[in-house]
């Protein structure tokens, strides 16, 4: 009985030794097995990394992603718009400058024309005033003859009638649309200057009729010019 127990015990030891030897050999022949085996945590970590990368890409708006060709087109369009705006501004400035120059030229010409008529009327009225003053001296002089006084009186009346006729005619001519006009009387000849560059034939006829009626002048003696 004791011999059988000892034999079984030896067999168990042998089997245990063989198992230990086999385990040892397996361990020594595959030293990198633990490092080459990926754990579920490692796999999940890798999957999470991939998902994280995909998630970041999805967060980028498609509106923010501009293709290179589109970006170049946008750059070109922006430059074109900028150039067009600059050109438009320059044209506007040039047009404004031209308008201002034209307005200044027109204003200068208008001012020069106004000054001419104003100055001419002042000189004409001054001449009439001096003539009347001279005749009045004859009237008031004790040395003047009666015939001289009569002549002086007639001339003063004639001058006043001429002045009144001129004033009426110039006002009537103004109602016809001519802002500036001046009338000079030299005996029977009457000269009229109108402040326009051109005048129509029918307008000439209207002016002649006004002067002929108001100043009792003959049509052929009325001469009209423009300035």
Helices and strands as residue ranges (DSSP letters): H 2-29, H 33-36, H 40-59, H 68-140, H 146-175, E 181-186, E 189-194, H 201-215, G 219-221, E 222-226
